[in-house]
């Protein structure tokens, strides 16, 4: 017997309900898969950002532009046996640590003929670094030396000087270890410290002056604090640091680079 029209309509309605139900389930499943995919993508994005941030911070403070860094006199070797610094040894003709005489040295460091800083170096707490700076000062190494780097970030406010160039001929030595580094990584305004590359035996001729309270990592060994500014820091900030960093070649602003006010050591006296 042929099905009645009402039965046929009910069958069609049932099939339509089934089709809509299946379509709804497929939409729901698609949305669920999409949410899972989006969550995975978002999680990976967060992981990538966090990883890049960590890498950036490590590079920033161990070998990149964000830390006070002294470029070695020669390209560092990947072979530890060929790199004394990697083995924890001095290289080159490092001035004797006895030069510092275990005492406090006082003097004046003048920038641009018009910005004098009173300074003192601690030959007792940092005998090797102090001896190096005293030796370089006596030789006239710092006269006319350009301070090539200024940083203005919240964490790091320093000016870095002592890079070989011009009349400042690279003496070709590196030394260590780090002396008198703060255990908490805090470098208060007025601190004078040695710049270095990644190895704790890569100190050389470069130093940095902290013009605003700064924090640096301690896990790499820190940086030798060899003295402090005793006067003139406010003048330095007003005349040099407050102008910030010179724009890059592309005109972009930066918090790490050459000072906007070209800065040169006019004279450096110690006694």
Helices and strands as residue ranges (DSSP letters): H 5-62, G 80-82, G 97-100, E 104-111, E 115-122, H 127-139, E 149-151, E 157-161, E 186-187, E 191-194, E 207-212, E 214-215, E 225-231, H 233-239, G 241-243, E 256-257, E 265-270
